[in-house]
């Protein structure tokens, strides 16, 4: 009996399943079992978090330059 890592429900034989393995060198450290749809949800959530983090990082660098350009042109303040 395997339990879905995302929804914590049992994965019934015949269900579409995704198994992710974490490895350290050649050793398998952990198997994570997911229902196929749960794996898609988990993947999409992690991708959304990564995109938001990259956007926030980009904006933290770009915002001062944009504000400076707007102030020089008299658009702000």
N, CA, C and O atoms as a Maestro MAE file, in Angstrom:
{
 s_m_m2io_version
 :::
 2.0.0
}

f_m_ct {
 s_m_title
 :::
 protein
 m_atom[308] {
  # First column is atom index #
  i_m_mmod_type
  r_m_x_coord
  r_m_y_coord
  r_m_z_coord
  i_m_residue_number
  s_m_chain_name
  s_m_pdb_residue_name
  s_m_pdb_atom_name
  i_m_atomic_number
  :::
  1 25 0.846 -1.183 0.000 1 A "UNK " " N  " 7
  2 3 0.000 0.000 0.000 1 A "UNK " " CA " 6
  3 2 0.891 1.245 0.000 1 A "UNK " " C  " 6
  4 15 1.747 1.409 0.869 1 A "UNK " " O  " 8
  5 25 0.681 2.092 -0.959 2 A "UNK " " N  " 7
  6 3 1.426 3.350 -1.053 2 A "UNK " " CA " 6
  7 2 0.486 4.509 -0.748 2 A "UNK " " C  " 6
  8 15 -0.705 4.455 -1.058 2 A "UNK " " O  " 8
  9 25 1.030 5.554 -0.139 3 A "UNK " " N  " 7
  10 3 0.270 6.749 0.216 3 A "UNK " " CA " 6
  11 2 0.781 7.910 -0.634 3 A "UNK " " C  " 6
  12 15 1.988 8.102 -0.783 3 A "UNK " " O  " 8
  13 25 -0.146 8.673 -1.184 4 A "UNK " " N  " 7
  14 3 0.210 9.834 -2.006 4 A "UNK " " CA " 6
  15 2 0.876 10.895 -1.127 4 A "UNK " " C  " 6
  16 15 0.355 11.258 -0.072 4 A "UNK " " O  " 8
  17 25 2.017 11.378 -1.568 5 A "UNK " " N  " 7
  18 3 2.774 12.390 -0.828 5 A "UNK " " CA " 6
  19 2 2.025 13.729 -0.778 5 A "UNK " " C  " 6
  20 15 2.244 14.523 0.136 5 A "UNK " " O  " 8
  21 25 1.151 13.981 -1.747 6 A "UNK " " N  " 7
  22 3 0.453 15.268 -1.848 6 A "UNK " " CA " 6
  23 2 -0.868 15.263 -1.076 6 A "UNK " " C  " 6
  24 15 -1.096 16.123 -0.225 6 A "UNK " " O  " 8
  25 25 -1.741 14.289 -1.378 7 A "UNK " " N  " 7
  26 3 -3.081 14.297 -0.774 7 A "UNK " " CA " 6
  27 2 -3.201 13.362 0.427 7 A "UNK " " C  " 6
  28 15 -4.214 13.369 1.126 7 A "UNK " " O  " 8
  29 25 -2.169 12.562 0.661 8 A "UNK " " N  " 7
  30 3 -2.095 11.636 1.800 8 A "UNK " " CA " 6
  31 2 -3.150 10.524 1.734 8 A "UNK " " C  " 6
  32 15 -3.456 9.901 2.751 8 A "UNK " " O  " 8
  33 25 -3.706 10.274 0.543 9 A "UNK " " N  " 7
  34 3 -4.662 9.180 0.377 9 A "UNK " " CA " 6
  35 2 -3.956 7.986 -0.243 9 A "UNK " " C  " 6
  36 15 -2.902 8.116 -0.865 9 A "UNK " " O  " 8
  37 25 -4.563 6.821 -0.060 10 A "UNK " " N  " 7
  38 3 -3.982 5.594 -0.580 10 A "UNK " " CA " 6
  39 2 -4.005 5.586 -2.107 10 A "UNK " " C  " 6
  40 15 -4.969 6.033 -2.729 10 A "UNK " " O  " 8
  41 25 -2.936 5.075 -2.693 11 A "UNK " " N  " 7
  42 3 -2.874 4.891 -4.138 11 A "UNK " " CA " 6
  43 2 -3.309 3.452 -4.412 11 A "UNK " " C  " 6
  44 15 -2.634 2.499 -4.022 11 A "UNK " " O  " 8
  45 25 -4.435 3.316 -5.081 12 A "UNK " " N  " 7
  46 3 -5.011 2.015 -5.359 12 A "UNK " " CA " 6
  47 2 -4.355 1.437 -6.607 12 A "UNK " " C  " 6
  48 15 -4.044 2.164 -7.551 12 A "UNK " " O  " 8
  49 25 -4.151 0.145 -6.603 13 A "UNK " " N  " 7
  50 3 -3.546 -0.525 -7.748 13 A "UNK " " CA " 6
  51 2 -4.367 -0.223 -9.002 13 A "UNK " " C  " 6
  52 15 -5.590 -0.360 -8.998 13 A "UNK " " O  " 8
  53 25 -3.698 0.181 -10.056 14 A "UNK " " N  " 7
  54 3 -4.361 0.551 -11.302 14 A "UNK " " CA " 6
  55 2 -4.484 2.057 -11.489 14 A "UNK " " C  " 6
  56 15 -4.729 2.517 -12.604 14 A "UNK " " O  " 8
  57 25 -4.316 2.842 -10.407 15 A "UNK " " N  " 7
  58 3 -4.325 4.306 -10.519 15 A "UNK " " CA " 6
  59 2 -3.068 4.748 -11.257 15 A "UNK " " C  " 6
  60 15 -2.026 4.100 -11.165 15 A "UNK " " O  " 8
  61 25 -3.171 5.857 -11.993 16 A "UNK " " N  " 7
  62 3 -1.971 6.448 -12.574 16 A "UNK " " CA " 6
  63 2 -1.120 6.971 -11.420 16 A "UNK " " C  " 6
  64 15 -1.606 7.696 -10.551 16 A "UNK " " O  " 8
  65 25 0.151 6.596 -11.424 17 A "UNK " " N  " 7
  66 3 1.018 6.925 -10.303 17 A "UNK " " CA " 6
  67 2 2.355 7.466 -10.813 17 A "UNK " " C  " 6
  68 15 2.859 7.038 -11.851 17 A "UNK " " O  " 8
  69 25 2.908 8.401 -10.072 18 A "UNK " " N  " 7
  70 3 4.246 8.932 -10.350 18 A "UNK " " CA " 6
  71 2 5.097 8.645 -9.120 18 A "UNK " " C  " 6
  72 15 4.679 8.901 -7.990 18 A "UNK " " O  " 8
  73 25 6.286 8.115 -9.349 19 A "UNK " " N  " 7
  74 3 7.215 7.838 -8.251 19 A "UNK " " CA " 6
  75 2 8.473 8.665 -8.484 19 A "UNK " " C  " 6
  76 15 9.151 8.515 -9.500 19 A "UNK " " O  " 8
  77 25 8.772 9.533 -7.535 20 A "UNK " " N  " 7
  78 3 9.997 10.334 -7.591 20 A "UNK " " CA " 6
  79 2 10.981 9.731 -6.604 20 A "UNK " " C  " 6
  80 15 10.624 9.420 -5.467 20 A "UNK " " O  " 8
  81 25 12.208 9.569 -7.038 21 A "UNK " " N  " 7
  82 3 13.241 9.026 -6.168 21 A "UNK " " CA " 6
  83 2 14.285 10.092 -5.889 21 A "UNK " " C  " 6
  84 15 14.749 10.779 -6.800 21 A "UNK " " O  " 8
  85 25 14.649 10.223 -4.620 22 A "UNK " " N  " 7
  86 3 15.761 11.088 -4.264 22 A "UNK " " CA " 6
  87 2 16.977 10.199 -4.105 22 A "UNK " " C  " 6
  88 15 16.925 9.155 -3.456 22 A "UNK " " O  " 8
  89 25 18.066 10.627 -4.706 23 A "UNK " " N  " 7
  90 3 19.285 9.813 -4.695 23 A "UNK " " CA " 6
  91 2 20.449 10.599 -4.119 23 A "UNK " " C  " 6
  92 15 20.504 11.826 -4.193 23 A "UNK " " O  " 8
  93 25 21.363 9.857 -3.551 24 A "UNK " " N  " 7
  94 3 22.632 10.416 -3.101 24 A "UNK " " CA " 6
  95 2 23.687 9.505 -3.705 24 A "UNK " " C  " 6
  96 15 23.936 8.408 -3.204 24 A "UNK " " O  " 8
  97 25 24.300 9.965 -4.777 25 A "UNK " " N  " 7
  98 3 25.203 9.108 -5.527 25 A "UNK " " CA " 6
  99 2 24.397 8.014 -6.204 25 A "UNK " " C  " 6
  100 15 23.463 8.304 -6.951 25 A "UNK " " O  " 8
  101 25 24.743 6.772 -5.954 26 A "UNK " " N  " 7
  102 3 24.004 5.651 -6.514 26 A "UNK " " CA " 6
  103 2 22.947 5.106 -5.562 26 A "UNK " " C  " 6
  104 15 22.193 4.205 -5.929 26 A "UNK " " O  " 8
  105 25 22.882 5.637 -4.350 27 A "UNK " " N  " 7
  106 3 21.937 5.144 -3.355 27 A "UNK " " CA " 6
  107 2 20.592 5.851 -3.477 27 A "UNK " " C  " 6
  108 15 20.539 7.077 -3.575 27 A "UNK " " O  " 8
  109 25 19.522 5.093 -3.470 28 A "UNK " " N  " 7
  110 3 18.173 5.673 -3.450 28 A "UNK " " CA " 6
  111 2 17.839 5.973 -1.989 28 A "UNK " " C  " 6
  112 15 17.792 5.073 -1.151 28 A "UNK " " O  " 8
  113 25 17.610 7.242 -1.705 29 A "UNK " " N  " 7
  114 3 17.371 7.659 -0.329 29 A "UNK " " CA " 6
  115 2 15.883 7.616 0.027 29 A "UNK " " C  " 6
  116 15 15.522 7.282 1.156 29 A "UNK " " O  " 8
  117 25 15.019 7.956 -0.940 30 A "UNK " " N  " 7
  118 3 13.598 8.065 -0.634 30 A "UNK " " CA " 6
  119 2 12.787 7.932 -1.914 30 A "UNK " " C  " 6
  120 15 13.194 8.427 -2.965 30 A "UNK " " O  " 8
  121 25 11.638 7.263 -1.827 31 A "UNK " " N  " 7
  122 3 10.668 7.211 -2.910 31 A "UNK " " CA " 6
  123 2 9.460 8.042 -2.497 31 A "UNK " " C  " 6
  124 15 8.906 7.842 -1.416 31 A "UNK " " O  " 8
  125 25 9.055 8.962 -3.344 32 A "UNK " " N  " 7
  126 3 7.844 9.735 -3.108 32 A "UNK " " CA " 6
  127 2 6.803 9.286 -4.129 32 A "UNK " " C  " 6
  128 15 7.041 9.341 -5.335 32 A "UNK " " O  " 8
  129 25 5.661 8.847 -3.639 33 A "UNK " " N  " 7
  130 3 4.587 8.355 -4.502 33 A "UNK " " CA " 6
  131 2 3.497 9.411 -4.596 33 A "UNK " " C  " 6
  132 15 3.127 10.028 -3.597 33 A "UNK " " O  " 8
  133 25 2.985 9.613 -5.809 34 A "UNK " " N  " 7
  134 3 1.928 10.585 -6.063 34 A "UNK " " CA " 6
  135 2 0.873 9.960 -6.973 34 A "UNK " " C  " 6
  136 15 1.196 9.144 -7.836 34 A "UNK " " O  " 8
  137 25 -0.395 10.347 -6.779 35 A "UNK " " N  " 7
  138 3 -1.364 10.138 -7.845 35 A "UNK " " CA " 6
  139 2 -0.911 11.052 -8.980 35 A "UNK " " C  " 6
  140 15 -0.314 12.097 -8.720 35 A "UNK " " O  " 8
  141 25 -1.178 10.688 -10.217 36 A "UNK " " N  " 7
  142 3 -0.720 11.492 -11.350 36 A "UNK " " CA " 6
  143 2 -1.222 12.934 -11.241 36 A "UNK " " C  " 6
  144 15 -0.444 13.872 -11.415 36 A "UNK " " O  " 8
  145 25 -2.513 13.118 -10.955 37 A "UNK " " N  " 7
  146 3 -3.068 14.483 -10.873 37 A "UNK " " CA " 6
  147 2 -2.506 15.254 -9.680 37 A "UNK " " C  " 6
  148 15 -2.322 16.469 -9.751 37 A "UNK " " O  " 8
  149 25 -2.235 14.547 -8.590 38 A "UNK " " N  " 7
  150 3 -1.630 15.201 -7.424 38 A "UNK " " CA " 6
  151 2 -0.214 15.666 -7.746 38 A "UNK " " C  " 6
  152 15 0.208 16.741 -7.319 38 A "UNK " " O  " 8
  153 25 0.513 14.848 -8.504 39 A "UNK " " N  " 7
  154 3 1.867 15.231 -8.896 39 A "UNK " " CA " 6
  155 2 1.829 16.490 -9.762 39 A "UNK " " C  " 6
  156 15 2.667 17.378 -9.602 39 A "UNK " " O  " 8
  157 25 0.850 16.573 -10.688 40 A "UNK " " N  " 7
  158 3 0.714 17.774 -11.517 40 A "UNK " " CA " 6
  159 2 0.443 19.002 -10.659 40 A "UNK " " C  " 6
  160 15 1.040 20.057 -10.875 40 A "UNK " " O  " 8
  161 25 -0.453 18.869 -9.690 41 A "UNK " " N  " 7
  162 3 -0.758 19.991 -8.793 41 A "UNK " " CA " 6
  163 2 0.479 20.414 -8.001 41 A "UNK " " C  " 6
  164 15 0.777 21.604 -7.896 41 A "UNK " " O  " 8
  165 25 1.191 19.445 -7.450 42 A "UNK " " N  " 7
  166 3 2.396 19.731 -6.671 42 A "UNK " " CA " 6
  167 2 3.449 20.415 -7.541 42 A "UNK " " C  " 6
  168 15 4.077 21.386 -7.118 42 A "UNK " " O  " 8
  169 25 3.637 19.908 -8.744 43 A "UNK " " N  " 7
  170 3 4.612 20.487 -9.675 43 A "UNK " " CA " 6
  171 2 4.221 21.915 -10.034 43 A "UNK " " C  " 6
  172 15 5.069 22.806 -10.036 43 A "UNK " " O  " 8
  173 25 2.944 22.141 -10.339 44 A "UNK " " N  " 7
  174 3 2.485 23.488 -10.699 44 A "UNK " " CA " 6
  175 2 2.661 24.463 -9.542 44 A "UNK " " C  " 6
  176 15 3.061 25.608 -9.749 44 A "UNK " " O  " 8
  177 25 2.364 24.014 -8.325 45 A "UNK " " N  " 7
  178 3 2.539 24.890 -7.164 45 A "UNK " " CA " 6
  179 2 4.012 25.259 -6.972 45 A "UNK " " C  " 6
  180 15 4.333 26.418 -6.709 45 A "UNK " " O  " 8
  181 25 4.902 24.279 -7.103 46 A "UNK " " N  " 7
  182 3 6.326 24.579 -6.920 46 A "UNK " " CA " 6
  183 2 6.838 25.480 -8.038 46 A "UNK " " C  " 6
  184 15 7.690 26.338 -7.804 46 A "UNK " " O  " 8
  185 25 6.326 25.291 -9.246 47 A "UNK " " N  " 7
  186 3 6.718 26.146 -10.366 47 A "UNK " " CA " 6
  187 2 6.225 27.571 -10.151 47 A "UNK " " C  " 6
  188 15 6.955 28.527 -10.416 47 A "UNK " " O  " 8
  189 25 4.992 27.721 -9.673 48 A "UNK " " N  " 7
  190 3 4.458 29.054 -9.371 48 A "UNK " " CA " 6
  191 2 5.322 29.771 -8.332 48 A "UNK " " C  " 6
  192 15 5.591 30.965 -8.462 48 A "UNK " " O  " 8
  193 25 5.755 29.040 -7.299 49 A "UNK " " N  " 7
  194 3 6.594 29.640 -6.263 49 A "UNK " " CA " 6
  195 2 7.938 30.085 -6.831 49 A "UNK " " C  " 6
  196 15 8.439 31.152 -6.477 49 A "UNK " " O  " 8
  197 25 8.524 29.271 -7.709 50 A "UNK " " N  " 7
  198 3 9.810 29.626 -8.305 50 A "UNK " " CA " 6
  199 2 9.680 30.854 -9.197 50 A "UNK " " C  " 6
  200 15 10.530 31.744 -9.154 50 A "UNK " " O  " 8
  201 25 8.624 30.911 -10.004 51 A "UNK " " N  " 7
  202 3 8.419 32.049 -10.902 51 A "UNK " " CA " 6
  203 2 8.203 33.317 -10.083 51 A "UNK " " C  " 6
  204 15 8.745 34.370 -10.421 51 A "UNK " " O  " 8
  205 25 7.421 33.229 -9.014 52 A "UNK " " N  " 7
  206 3 7.187 34.397 -8.167 52 A "UNK " " CA " 6
  207 2 8.491 34.861 -7.519 52 A "UNK " " C  " 6
  208 15 8.746 36.062 -7.429 52 A "UNK " " O  " 8
  209 25 9.311 33.922 -7.070 53 A "UNK " " N  " 7
  210 3 10.596 34.283 -6.452 53 A "UNK " " CA " 6
  211 2 11.511 34.968 -7.465 53 A "UNK " " C  " 6
  212 15 12.160 35.961 -7.136 53 A "UNK " " O  " 8
  213 25 11.571 34.448 -8.698 54 A "UNK " " N  " 7
  214 3 12.392 35.082 -9.732 54 A "UNK " " CA " 6
  215 2 11.856 36.469 -10.080 54 A "UNK " " C  " 6
  216 15 12.637 37.403 -10.266 54 A "UNK " " O  " 8
  217 25 10.536 36.615 -10.169 55 A "UNK " " N  " 7
  218 3 9.945 37.913 -10.480 55 A "UNK " " CA " 6
  219 2 10.240 38.919 -9.374 55 A "UNK " " C  " 6
  220 15 10.583 40.067 -9.655 55 A "UNK " " O  " 8
  221 25 10.109 38.498 -8.126 56 A "UNK " " N  " 7
  222 3 10.405 39.396 -6.998 56 A "UNK " " CA " 6
  223 2 11.875 39.826 -7.008 56 A "UNK " " C  " 6
  224 15 12.191 40.991 -6.765 56 A "UNK " " O  " 8
  225 25 12.768 38.873 -7.290 57 A "UNK " " N  " 7
  226 3 14.193 39.192 -7.344 57 A "UNK " " CA " 6
  227 2 14.487 40.172 -8.478 57 A "UNK " " C  " 6
  228 15 15.234 41.134 -8.295 57 A "UNK " " O  " 8
  229 25 13.901 39.926 -9.645 58 A "UNK " " N  " 7
  230 3 14.088 40.812 -10.785 58 A "UNK " " CA " 6
  231 2 13.573 42.213 -10.466 58 A "UNK " " C  " 6
  232 15 14.242 43.204 -10.757 58 A "UNK " " O  " 8
  233 25 12.380 42.296 -9.866 59 A "UNK " " N  " 7
  234 3 11.794 43.598 -9.555 59 A "UNK " " CA " 6
  235 2 12.622 44.350 -8.514 59 A "UNK " " C  " 6
  236 15 12.694 45.578 -8.551 59 A "UNK " " O  " 8
  237 25 13.243 43.626 -7.591 60 A "UNK " " N  " 7
  238 3 14.051 44.311 -6.578 60 A "UNK " " CA " 6
  239 2 15.259 44.994 -7.217 60 A "UNK " " C  " 6
  240 15 15.729 46.016 -6.719 60 A "UNK " " O  " 8
  241 25 15.764 44.432 -8.322 61 A "UNK " " N  " 7
  242 3 16.870 45.064 -9.036 61 A "UNK " " CA " 6
  243 2 16.379 46.138 -10.006 61 A "UNK " " C  " 6
  244 15 17.029 47.170 -10.168 61 A "UNK " " O  " 8
  245 25 15.250 45.904 -10.642 62 A "UNK " " N  " 7
  246 3 14.766 46.804 -11.684 62 A "UNK " " CA " 6
  247 2 14.053 48.034 -11.131 62 A "UNK " " C  " 6
  248 15 14.118 49.103 -11.739 62 A "UNK " " O  " 8
  249 25 13.380 47.908 -10.005 63 A "UNK " " N  " 7
  250 3 12.567 49.010 -9.476 63 A "UNK " " CA " 6
  251 2 13.364 50.297 -9.276 63 A "UNK " " C  " 6
  252 15 12.900 51.352 -9.707 63 A "UNK " " O  " 8
  253 25 14.540 50.266 -8.646 64 A "UNK " " N  " 7
  254 3 15.288 51.525 -8.474 64 A "UNK " " CA " 6
  255 2 15.667 52.179 -9.812 64 A "UNK " " C  " 6
  256 15 15.631 53.403 -9.936 64 A "UNK " " O  " 8
  257 25 16.024 51.373 -10.797 65 A "UNK " " N  " 7
  258 3 16.403 51.932 -12.098 65 A "UNK " " CA " 6
  259 2 15.199 52.547 -12.795 65 A "UNK " " C  " 6
  260 15 15.318 53.604 -13.415 65 A "UNK " " O  " 8
  261 25 14.055 51.907 -12.704 66 A "UNK " " N  " 7
  262 3 12.834 52.432 -13.330 66 A "UNK " " CA " 6
  263 2 12.405 53.719 -12.634 66 A "UNK " " C  " 6
  264 15 12.050 54.697 -13.292 66 A "UNK " " O  " 8
  265 25 12.438 53.717 -11.309 67 A "UNK " " N  " 7
  266 3 12.068 54.927 -10.569 67 A "UNK " " CA " 6
  267 2 12.993 56.089 -10.929 67 A "UNK " " C  " 6
  268 15 12.527 57.215 -11.100 67 A "UNK " " O  " 8
  269 25 14.292 55.831 -11.047 68 A "UNK " " N  " 7
  270 3 15.248 56.875 -11.398 68 A "UNK " " CA " 6
  271 2 14.933 57.444 -12.783 68 A "UNK " " C  " 6
  272 15 14.939 58.660 -12.975 68 A "UNK " " O  " 8
  273 25 14.658 56.556 -13.749 69 A "UNK " " N  " 7
  274 3 14.334 57.008 -15.107 69 A "UNK " " CA " 6
  275 2 13.057 57.837 -15.109 69 A "UNK " " C  " 6
  276 15 12.988 58.854 -15.798 69 A "UNK " " O  " 8
  277 25 12.046 57.421 -14.350 70 A "UNK " " N  " 7
  278 3 10.796 58.168 -14.292 70 A "UNK " " CA " 6
  279 2 10.996 59.531 -13.636 70 A "UNK " " C  " 6
  280 15 10.416 60.522 -14.081 70 A "UNK " " O  " 8
  281 25 11.817 59.592 -12.576 71 A "UNK " " N  " 7
  282 3 12.069 60.858 -11.904 71 A "UNK " " CA " 6
  283 2 12.825 61.819 -12.816 71 A "UNK " " C  " 6
  284 15 12.548 63.019 -12.820 71 A "UNK " " O  " 8
  285 25 13.781 61.296 -13.589 72 A "UNK " " N  " 7
  286 3 14.540 62.132 -14.507 72 A "UNK " " CA " 6
  287 2 13.645 62.714 -15.599 72 A "UNK " " C  " 6
  288 15 13.892 63.823 -16.071 72 A "UNK " " O  " 8
  289 25 12.637 62.000 -15.994 73 A "UNK " " N  " 7
  290 3 11.719 62.469 -17.047 73 A "UNK " " CA " 6
  291 2 10.538 63.236 -16.477 73 A "UNK " " C  " 6
  292 15 9.699 63.725 -17.234 73 A "UNK " " O  " 8
  293 25 10.457 63.351 -15.157 74 A "UNK " " N  " 7
  294 3 9.380 64.098 -14.541 74 A "UNK " " CA " 6
  295 2 8.072 63.344 -14.499 74 A "UNK " " C  " 6
  296 15 7.020 63.960 -14.328 74 A "UNK " " O  " 8
  297 25 8.099 62.042 -14.647 75 A "UNK " " N  " 7
  298 3 6.863 61.258 -14.647 75 A "UNK " " CA " 6
  299 2 6.389 61.009 -13.218 75 A "UNK " " C  " 6
  300 15 5.187 61.006 -12.953 75 A "UNK " " O  " 8
  301 25 7.325 60.803 -12.301 76 A "UNK " " N  " 7
  302 3 6.978 60.599 -10.885 76 A "UNK " " CA " 6
  303 2 7.325 61.856 -10.105 76 A "UNK " " C  " 6
  304 15 8.187 62.647 -10.488 76 A "UNK " " O  " 8
  305 25 6.606 62.004 -8.983 77 A "UNK " " N  " 7
  306 3 6.907 63.000 -7.984 77 A "UNK " " CA " 6
  307 2 6.953 64.358 -8.501 77 A "UNK " " C  " 6
  308 15 7.201 65.298 -7.745 77 A "UNK " " O  " 8
  :::
 }
 m_bond[307] {
  # First column is bond index #
  i_m_from
  i_m_to
  i_m_order
  :::
  1 1 2 1
  2 2 3 1
  3 3 4 2
  4 3 5 1
  5 5 6 1
  6 6 7 1
  7 7 8 2
  8 7 9 1
  9 9 10 1
  10 10 11 1
  11 11 12 2
  12 11 13 1
  13 13 14 1
  14 14 15 1
  15 15 16 2
  16 15 17 1
  17 17 18 1
  18 18 19 1
  19 19 20 2
  20 19 21 1
  21 21 22 1
  22 22 23 1
  23 23 24 2
  24 23 25 1
  25 25 26 1
  26 26 27 1
  27 27 28 2
  28 27 29 1
  29 29 30 1
  30 30 31 1
  31 31 32 2
  32 31 33 1
  33 33 34 1
  34 34 35 1
  35 35 36 2
  36 35 37 1
  37 37 38 1
  38 38 39 1
  39 39 40 2
  40 39 41 1
  41 41 42 1
  42 42 43 1
  43 43 44 2
  44 43 45 1
  45 45 46 1
  46 46 47 1
  47 47 48 2
  48 47 49 1
  49 49 50 1
  50 50 51 1
  51 51 52 2
  52 51 53 1
  53 53 54 1
  54 54 55 1
  55 55 56 2
  56 55 57 1
  57 57 58 1
  58 58 59 1
  59 59 60 2
  60 59 61 1
  61 61 62 1
  62 62 63 1
  63 63 64 2
  64 63 65 1
  65 65 66 1
  66 66 67 1
  67 67 68 2
  68 67 69 1
  69 69 70 1
  70 70 71 1
  71 71 72 2
  72 71 73 1
  73 73 74 1
  74 74 75 1
  75 75 76 2
  76 75 77 1
  77 77 78 1
  78 78 79 1
  79 79 80 2
  80 79 81 1
  81 81 82 1
  82 82 83 1
  83 83 84 2
  84 83 85 1
  85 85 86 1
  86 86 87 1
  87 87 88 2
  88 87 89 1
  89 89 90 1
  90 90 91 1
  91 91 92 2
  92 91 93 1
  93 93 94 1
  94 94 95 1
  95 95 96 2
  96 95 97 1
  97 97 98 1
  98 98 99 1
  99 99 100 2
  100 99 101 1
  101 101 102 1
  102 102 103 1
  103 103 104 2
  104 103 105 1
  105 105 106 1
  106 106 107 1
  107 107 108 2
  108 107 109 1
  109 109 110 1
  110 110 111 1
  111 111 112 2
  112 111 113 1
  113 113 114 1
  114 114 115 1
  115 115 116 2
  116 115 117 1
  117 117 118 1
  118 118 119 1
  119 119 120 2
  120 119 121 1
  121 121 122 1
  122 122 123 1
  123 123 124 2
  124 123 125 1
  125 125 126 1
  126 126 127 1
  127 127 128 2
  128 127 129 1
  129 129 130 1
  130 130 131 1
  131 131 132 2
  132 131 133 1
  133 133 134 1
  134 134 135 1
  135 135 136 2
  136 135 137 1
  137 137 138 1
  138 138 139 1
  139 139 140 2
  140 139 141 1
  141 141 142 1
  142 142 143 1
  143 143 144 2
  144 143 145 1
  145 145 146 1
  146 146 147 1
  147 147 148 2
  148 147 149 1
  149 149 150 1
  150 150 151 1
  151 151 152 2
  152 151 153 1
  153 153 154 1
  154 154 155 1
  155 155 156 2
  156 155 157 1
  157 157 158 1
  158 158 159 1
  159 159 160 2
  160 159 161 1
  161 161 162 1
  162 162 163 1
  163 163 164 2
  164 163 165 1
  165 165 166 1
  166 166 167 1
  167 167 168 2
  168 167 169 1
  169 169 170 1
  170 170 171 1
  171 171 172 2
  172 171 173 1
  173 173 174 1
  174 174 175 1
  175 175 176 2
  176 175 177 1
  177 177 178 1
  178 178 179 1
  179 179 180 2
  180 179 181 1
  181 181 182 1
  182 182 183 1
  183 183 184 2
  184 183 185 1
  185 185 186 1
  186 186 187 1
  187 187 188 2
  188 187 189 1
  189 189 190 1
  190 190 191 1
  191 191 192 2
  192 191 193 1
  193 193 194 1
  194 194 195 1
  195 195 196 2
  196 195 197 1
  197 197 198 1
  198 198 199 1
  199 199 200 2
  200 199 201 1
  201 201 202 1
  202 202 203 1
  203 203 204 2
  204 203 205 1
  205 205 206 1
  206 206 207 1
  207 207 208 2
  208 207 209 1
  209 209 210 1
  210 210 211 1
  211 211 212 2
  212 211 213 1
  213 213 214 1
  214 214 215 1
  215 215 216 2
  216 215 217 1
  217 217 218 1
  218 218 219 1
  219 219 220 2
  220 219 221 1
  221 221 222 1
  222 222 223 1
  223 223 224 2
  224 223 225 1
  225 225 226 1
  226 226 227 1
  227 227 228 2
  228 227 229 1
  229 229 230 1
  230 230 231 1
  231 231 232 2
  232 231 233 1
  233 233 234 1
  234 234 235 1
  235 235 236 2
  236 235 237 1
  237 237 238 1
  238 238 239 1
  239 239 240 2
  240 239 241 1
  241 241 242 1
  242 242 243 1
  243 243 244 2
  244 243 245 1
  245 245 246 1
  246 246 247 1
  247 247 248 2
  248 247 249 1
  249 249 250 1
  250 250 251 1
  251 251 252 2
  252 251 253 1
  253 253 254 1
  254 254 255 1
  255 255 256 2
  256 255 257 1
  257 257 258 1
  258 258 259 1
  259 259 260 2
  260 259 261 1
  261 261 262 1
  262 262 263 1
  263 263 264 2
  264 263 265 1
  265 265 266 1
  266 266 267 1
  267 267 268 2
  268 267 269 1
  269 269 270 1
  270 270 271 1
  271 271 272 2
  272 271 273 1
  273 273 274 1
  274 274 275 1
  275 275 276 2
  276 275 277 1
  277 277 278 1
  278 278 279 1
  279 279 280 2
  280 279 281 1
  281 281 282 1
  282 282 283 1
  283 283 284 2
  284 283 285 1
  285 285 286 1
  286 286 287 1
  287 287 288 2
  288 287 289 1
  289 289 290 1
  290 290 291 1
  291 291 292 2
  292 291 293 1
  293 293 294 1
  294 294 295 1
  295 295 296 2
  296 295 297 1
  297 297 298 1
  298 298 299 1
  299 299 300 2
  300 299 301 1
  301 301 302 1
  302 302 303 1
  303 303 304 2
  304 303 305 1
  305 305 306 1
  306 306 307 1
  307 307 308 2
  :::
 }
}
